[in-house]
Amino acid sequence: MADTDFVLPEDAIRLRSYLIWQQEGCPDGRALSHWLRAKAELEAELRAGSRPRRRTSAGTKAPRARRRSLAT
């Protein structure tokens, strides 16, 4: 495997392609297109040195969970 090759978890591609499908209004017959676009987006994010972003169904970056203080 070359240094520029990345192994993406299938679940990450599946989730991203699902969110793309939702953003486009749930069209029929575009599964392969959505899968390839999701894979390309995730690979580009990895090449850029960033962690793949979690997206909400609206396509925006999901907010980070806040840690609660255990001190009372």
Steps between C-alpha positions, in 0.01 A plus 500: 500500500636842405528786749210678329263201528249507781281227634161642582256309717203389293266632770644852459440491124151357551404774745639778282326365189173476694531863609573605140191305387291685759644839400403433138140422591524117510511439123476148361776344291794708628647258756828443316543872433442581867738223613780621271447862602506407870819300457666784307401757765635287784825426315547872427450583867759241600750624242454853629604376841167550664284243667189424296227727628182368649204645322142546603221413261495869401859470381653721764775401736360335810569685825751345735360350816584699810656322792324543827697568808479219752580736786199604705 
